[in-house]
Amino acid sequence: MPLAILDPMDPRDLSFRPVFAFQFAIANFGAFLGCLPILAILVPMKAQEIDPGGSSDLLSWTIMLGALVASSVNLAAGWLSDLTSSRIGRRKPWIVAGSVLTIASYALVLSASTRVQLVGAVIALQAAFNIMLPSLIALLPDEVPDARKGFVAALLAVGAPLGLGVGAFLMGISTLSLSQRLALPGGLMVVCILPLLLFWKERAGSDLRRQEVSKVVIEAKVSEAVLAEDRWRDFWRIWWSRFFVQIAFSVCQSYLLLFLIRARQLADVGSGLPAETVAGRLLLVSTSLSLLVAVLIGAATDRIGRRKLFVVAAGFFVAAGMGLMAAQPTLTGFILGQLLYGVGVGLYSSAEVALAAELLPTRLHAARDLAVLNIGNAVPQAVAPALALAIIGNYGAGYSVLFGAGCLSAIVGGLIAARIRTAK
């Protein structure tokens, strides 16, 4: 048996403070609040306004091209963040630049009046957000000890669903003008990110290098190579698992509003309210449940030392929710489907982030490797609209078939996660 001895004095244990965890979580929430509601609510509204008869195709091309740009920018920004050396650290310059550019891109989305302008605006929004994201997420492996990753990942898990839910609710306030509704998530994003930037002192890159060198590993070279190979295999397993589950997420987040509009044409689905208000409330329902699940499960994974089981279960909960919405496109079906979907999102986002952080090959290149993993978030945003282009116009119940495809994708993602071997 090879013997591995790890330096017990992990510098992250000495520097980690609970207040940082909450500043990190609030900044993460603010970042997603500044982007996801725009993509989920405003962009579909603009697509419907610009091309009522071809809104689905326009939305699909817009999301697909934006996602392709997002994946490229995410990888480049993560790599450059690892190489950055400045007086304020490696990560802060990219977080500041990305947040400023994200807010600047709102004007492009709001003023878009043609198909080309909408596509360009979404590309700008996605590029700006993905300048910020890899540096922000890299704080998990940079600053958080392994023993606290589940707790912090649970706090981070709140970010995307809460940002989407709160933002969707704000975007659904019909008494405000569209520009006023858009100003709310942008202003809140700044308020949420500022405390982290002002009060967090970033550890130097040299500290991380000393931490990596301080690990003493006594084992045969052959065994070392086998262990490294197994870790890389699991790194790519978690990548593919994320890829398939995120396809389901992208389908639900991007096409829920248009699915509702189509369902209202066929049946009485919340017909007394604007479609964007119904969509916002449904997202708020799933968000509320996902928050509760994420907080409960994230801390539990630290105590029991297992995360993989929850990632597998998450895939099946997401699949059940999307399958129900596909089979029963009624108000009851949407509500129950969003509840199941919310449980899945909560399970997945709390456990998967911590599991992925454990599988990173080295913390020296954390932002780069997380950017590679984040391509598993971005590329599905291109795959989902490609599926929509192929499905919606060719089937009478196109949105139901699309959500059914999302259901199958979530199942595949859960099954791939079950094959991970080097982490529990």
C-alpha positions in Angstrom: 0.0 0.0 0.0 1.5 3.4 -0.9 1.7 5.8 2.0 0.6 9.4 1.5 1.5 11.9 4.2 0.0 15.4 3.9 1.3 18.4 5.6 -1.2 19.0 8.4 -0.6 22.8 8.5 -2.7 23.7 5.5 -2.3 27.6 5.3 -6.0 27.8 4.4 -6.9 26.4 7.8 -5.0 29.3 9.4 -6.4 32.1 7.2 -10.0 30.9 6.8 -12.6 32.9 8.6 -16.4 32.3 8.6 -17.0 35.9 7.6 -15.1 35.3 4.4 -17.4 32.4 3.6 -20.5 34.7 3.8 -18.8 37.5 1.9 -17.9 35.0 -0.8 -21.4 33.5 -0.9 -23.1 37.0 -1.1 -20.7 38.0 -3.9 -21.5 34.8 -5.8 -25.2 35.4 -5.4 -24.8 39.0 -6.7 -22.9 37.8 -9.7 -25.6 35.4 -10.8 -28.3 37.9 -9.9 -26.6 40.2 -12.4 -26.7 37.7 -15.3 -29.2 34.8 -15.1 -32.4 36.8 -14.9 -31.4 38.8 -17.9 -30.9 35.6 -19.9 -34.0 33.8 -18.5 -36.6 36.6 -18.6 -35.4 39.7 -20.5 -33.8 38.0 -23.5 -36.9 35.8 -24.2 -39.1 38.9 -23.9 -36.9 40.7 -26.4 -37.0 37.8 -28.7 -40.8 37.7 -28.6 -40.9 41.5 -29.2 -38.5 41.5 -32.1 -39.8 38.4 -33.9 -43.1 37.1 -32.5 -43.4 34.4 -35.1 -39.9 33.2 -34.9 -39.0 33.9 -31.2 -38.0 30.3 -30.5 -35.5 30.2 -33.3 -34.2 33.7 -32.5 -33.8 32.8 -28.8 -32.0 29.5 -29.7 -29.5 31.2 -32.0 -28.9 34.0 -29.5 -28.3 31.6 -26.6 -26.2 29.2 -28.7 -23.8 31.9 -30.0 -23.6 33.5 -26.6 -22.7 30.2 -24.9 -20.0 29.5 -27.4 -18.4 32.9 -26.7 -18.9 32.3 -22.9 -17.0 29.0 -23.0 -14.0 30.6 -24.8 -13.9 33.7 -22.6 -14.3 31.6 -19.4 -11.3 29.4 -20.3 -9.1 32.3 -21.3 -10.0 34.5 -18.3 -9.3 31.6 -15.9 -5.9 30.9 -17.4 -5.0 34.6 -17.4 -6.2 35.0 -13.8 -3.8 32.2 -12.7 -1.0 34.2 -14.4 -2.0 37.6 -13.1 0.2 39.4 -10.6 -1.0 42.7 -9.3 -1.0 44.8 -6.1 -4.5 43.7 -5.4 -4.0 40.0 -6.2 -4.7 37.5 -9.0 -8.5 37.4 -8.7 -9.7 40.9 -7.8 -8.9 42.6 -11.1 -10.9 40.2 -13.1 -13.9 40.3 -10.7 -13.9 44.1 -10.9 -13.6 44.2 -14.7 -16.2 41.5 -15.3 -18.8 43.1 -13.0 -18.4 46.6 -14.6 -18.6 45.2 -18.1 -21.7 43.0 -17.2 -23.6 46.1 -16.1 -22.5 48.0 -19.2 -23.9 45.2 -21.4 -27.4 45.8 -20.0 -27.8 48.8 -22.2 -27.1 46.7 -25.3 -29.8 44.1 -24.3 -32.3 46.8 -23.5 -31.9 48.8 -26.7 -31.7 45.7 -29.0 -34.4 46.1 -31.7 -33.2 43.7 -34.4 -32.1 40.0 -34.4 -28.4 40.9 -35.0 -28.5 43.5 -32.1 -30.0 41.0 -29.7 -27.4 38.3 -30.6 -24.6 40.8 -30.2 -26.0 42.1 -26.9 -26.2 38.6 -25.4 -22.6 37.8 -26.7 -21.4 40.9 -24.8 -23.3 40.0 -21.7 -22.0 36.4 -21.7 -18.4 37.6 -22.4 -18.5 40.1 -19.5 -20.0 37.7 -17.0 -17.4 35.0 -17.9 -14.5 37.4 -17.4 -15.6 37.6 -13.7 -16.9 34.1 -13.1 -13.7 31.9 -13.1 -11.8 34.2 -10.8 -14.7 34.3 -8.4 -15.3 30.6 -8.3 -11.5 30.0 -7.9 -11.7 31.3 -4.4 -13.2 28.0 -3.3 -9.9 26.0 -3.9 -7.7 29.0 -3.2 -9.1 30.0 0.2 -11.2 27.2 1.6 -9.8 24.2 3.5 -11.0 20.8 2.2 -12.8 20.1 5.6 -14.9 23.3 5.0 -15.6 22.8 1.3 -19.1 21.3 1.8 -20.3 24.1 4.0 -19.0 26.8 1.7 -20.2 25.0 -1.4 -23.6 24.9 0.2 -23.5 28.7 0.6 -22.3 29.0 -3.0 -25.1 26.7 -4.2 -27.6 29.3 -3.1 -26.1 31.8 -5.5 -27.4 30.7 -8.9 -30.9 29.6 -8.0 -31.4 32.5 -5.6 -30.0 35.0 -8.1 -32.3 33.6 -10.8 -35.3 33.5 -8.5 -34.9 36.9 -7.0 -34.0 38.5 -10.3 -36.9 36.8 -12.1 -39.2 38.2 -9.4 -37.8 41.7 -9.9 -38.0 41.4 -13.7 -41.7 40.4 -13.3 -42.8 43.5 -11.5 -45.1 44.8 -14.2 -45.6 48.2 -12.4 -42.0 49.2 -13.2 -40.7 50.1 -16.6 -38.3 47.6 -18.2 -35.3 49.9 -17.6 -36.2 50.2 -14.0 -36.6 46.4 -13.6 -33.2 46.0 -15.3 -31.6 48.5 -12.9 -32.5 46.5 -9.8 -30.4 43.3 -10.4 -27.5 45.5 -11.6 -27.5 47.7 -8.5 -27.9 44.7 -6.2 -25.0 42.9 -7.9 -22.6 45.8 -7.1 -23.9 46.0 -3.5 -23.3 42.2 -3.1 -19.8 42.1 -4.6 -18.3 45.2 -2.9 -17.9 43.7 0.6 -15.8 40.8 -0.7 -13.6 43.2 -2.7 -13.1 45.6 0.2 -12.5 43.3 3.1 -11.0 40.1 1.7 -7.2 40.0 1.6 -6.1 37.6 -1.1 -3.4 35.1 -0.4 -0.3 35.5 -2.5 0.4 33.0 -5.3 3.7 32.1 -3.6 1.7 30.8 -0.6 -0.1 28.4 -2.8 3.1 27.2 -4.3 4.6 26.5 -0.9 1.4 24.7 0.0 1.7 22.4 -3.0 5.4 21.8 -2.4 4.8 21.0 1.3 2.9 17.8 0.5 5.2 14.8 1.1 4.1 11.8 -0.8 5.9 8.4 -0.3 4.8 5.9 -2.9 6.1 3.9 -5.9 6.3 5.8 -9.2 4.0 3.3 -10.9 1.4 3.7 -8.2 1.7 7.4 -8.4 1.1 7.3 -12.1 -1.9 5.1 -11.6 -3.4 7.4 -9.0 -2.8 10.5 -11.2 -4.4 8.7 -14.1 -7.5 7.7 -12.0 -7.8 11.3 -10.8 -7.8 12.7 -14.3 -10.4 10.1 -15.4 -12.6 11.3 -12.6 -12.0 14.9 -13.5 -13.4 14.2 -16.9 -16.2 12.2 -15.5 -17.4 15.1 -13.4 -17.0 17.3 -16.5 -19.3 15.1 -18.6 -21.7 14.7 -15.7 -21.9 18.5 -15.4 -22.3 18.8 -19.2 -25.4 16.6 -19.3 -27.1 18.0 -16.2 -26.4 21.5 -17.3 -28.2 20.8 -20.6 -31.3 20.1 -18.6 -30.8 23.3 -16.5 -30.3 25.3 -19.7 -33.5 23.9 -21.3 -35.5 24.7 -18.2 -34.1 28.2 -17.6 -34.1 29.3 -21.2 -37.4 27.9 -22.5 -39.7 27.9 -19.5 -41.2 31.3 -20.4 -41.8 30.3 -24.0 -43.2 26.9 -22.9 -45.6 28.8 -20.7 -46.7 31.1 -23.5 -47.3 28.1 -25.7 -49.2 26.2 -22.9 -51.4 29.3 -22.4 -52.5 29.1 -26.0 -53.7 25.5 -25.5 -55.0 25.7 -21.9 -55.7 28.0 -19.0 -52.3 28.3 -17.4 -52.2 31.3 -15.2 -54.0 33.3 -17.9 -54.9 36.1 -15.4 -51.2 37.2 -15.1 -48.5 38.2 -17.6 -46.5 35.2 -18.7 -43.3 36.6 -17.4 -44.9 37.1 -14.0 -46.0 33.4 -13.9 -42.5 32.3 -15.0 -41.0 34.5 -12.3 -43.2 33.0 -9.6 -42.5 29.4 -10.8 -38.8 30.1 -10.6 -39.2 31.6 -7.2 -41.0 28.4 -6.0 -38.2 26.2 -7.3 -35.5 28.5 -6.0 -37.0 28.6 -2.5 -36.9 24.8 -2.2 -33.5 24.5 -3.8 -32.1 27.0 -1.2 -33.4 24.9 1.7 -32.1 21.7 0.2 -28.7 23.2 -0.6 -28.1 24.5 2.9 -29.2 21.3 4.6 -27.3 19.0 2.2 -24.0 21.0 1.9 -23.2 20.9 5.6 -24.3 17.3 5.7 -21.7 16.3 3.1 -18.9 17.6 5.3 -20.1 15.5 8.2 -20.6 12.2 6.4 -17.7 12.7 4.0 -19.8 11.8 0.9 -20.9 13.9 -2.0 -21.2 11.6 -5.0 -24.5 10.1 -3.9 -26.2 13.5 -3.7 -25.0 14.4 -7.2 -26.4 11.2 -8.6 -29.7 11.7 -6.8 -29.9 15.3 -8.1 -29.8 14.1 -11.7 -32.9 12.0 -11.1 -34.8 14.7 -9.3 -34.2 17.2 -12.1 -35.2 14.5 -14.6 -38.5 13.9 -12.7 -39.3 17.5 -12.6 -38.7 18.1 -16.3 -40.4 14.9 -17.2 -43.5 16.0 -15.3 -43.6 19.4 -17.0 -43.2 17.7 -20.4 -46.0 15.2 -19.7 -48.4 17.7 -18.0 -48.0 21.2 -19.3 -50.7 22.6 -17.0 -50.4 25.0 -14.1 -50.4 22.1 -11.6 -47.8 20.2 -13.7 -45.6 23.3 -13.9 -45.8 23.8 -10.1 -45.1 20.2 -9.2 -42.4 19.9 -11.8 -40.7 23.0 -10.5 -40.8 21.6 -7.0 -39.0 18.4 -8.0 -36.6 20.4 -10.2 -35.8 22.7 -7.3 -34.9 19.7 -5.1 -32.6 18.5 -7.8 -31.0 21.9 -8.3 -30.4 22.2 -4.5 -28.9 18.7 -4.2 -26.7 19.2 -7.3 -25.4 22.7 -6.7 -24.4 22.1 -3.1 -22.7 18.7 -3.5 -21.3 18.9 -7.1 -19.3 22.1 -6.6 -17.5 20.6 -3.6 -17.0 17.3 -5.3 -15.5 19.0 -8.4 -13.2 21.1 -6.2 -11.8 17.9 -4.6 -11.0 16.5 -8.0 -8.9 19.4 -9.2 -5.4 18.2 -10.1 -3.6 21.2 -8.4 -4.6 24.5 -6.7 -1.8 26.3 -8.5 -3.9 26.3 -11.6 -7.3 26.3 -9.9 -8.9 29.1 -12.1 -7.7 27.4 -15.3 -9.0 23.9 -14.2 -12.2 25.3 -12.9 -12.6 27.2 -16.2 -12.3 23.8 -18.0 -15.0 22.5 -15.7 -17.1 25.6 -16.4 -17.0 24.8 -20.1 -19.3 22.0 -18.9 -21.6 24.9 -17.9 -21.2 27.0 -21.0 -21.3 24.5 -23.8 -24.7 23.1 -22.8 -26.1 26.6 -23.2 -25.3 26.1 -26.9 -26.4 22.5 -27.0 -29.9 23.3 -25.5 -30.8 25.8 -28.2 -29.5 23.5 -30.9 -31.9 20.9 -29.6 -34.7 23.5 -29.6 -34.0 24.4 -33.2 -34.1 20.7 -34.2 -37.2 19.8 -32.0 -39.7 22.7 -31.6 -40.5 23.3 -35.3 -40.7 19.6 -36.2 -43.0 18.3 -33.5 -46.5 19.5 -32.6 -45.8 19.3 -28.9 -42.3 20.7 -29.5 -41.7 22.2 -26.0 -42.8 19.0 -24.3 -40.4 17.0 -26.4 -37.7 19.5 -25.6 -38.3 19.2 -21.9 -38.4 15.4 -22.3 -34.9 15.6 -23.9 -33.8 17.6 -20.9 -35.1 14.9 -18.6 -33.1 12.2 -20.4 -30.0 14.4 -20.3 -30.2 14.8 -16.5 -30.5 11.0 -16.1 -27.3 10.5 -18.1 -25.5 13.1 -16.0 -26.4 11.4 -12.8 -25.3 8.0 -14.1 -21.9 9.3 -15.2 -21.3 10.8 -11.7 -22.0 7.4 -10.2 -18.8 6.1 -12.0 -16.4 8.5 -10.1 -13.9 6.4 -8.1 -11.3 8.7 -6.4 -13.8 10.7 -4.3 -16.8 9.6 -2.3 
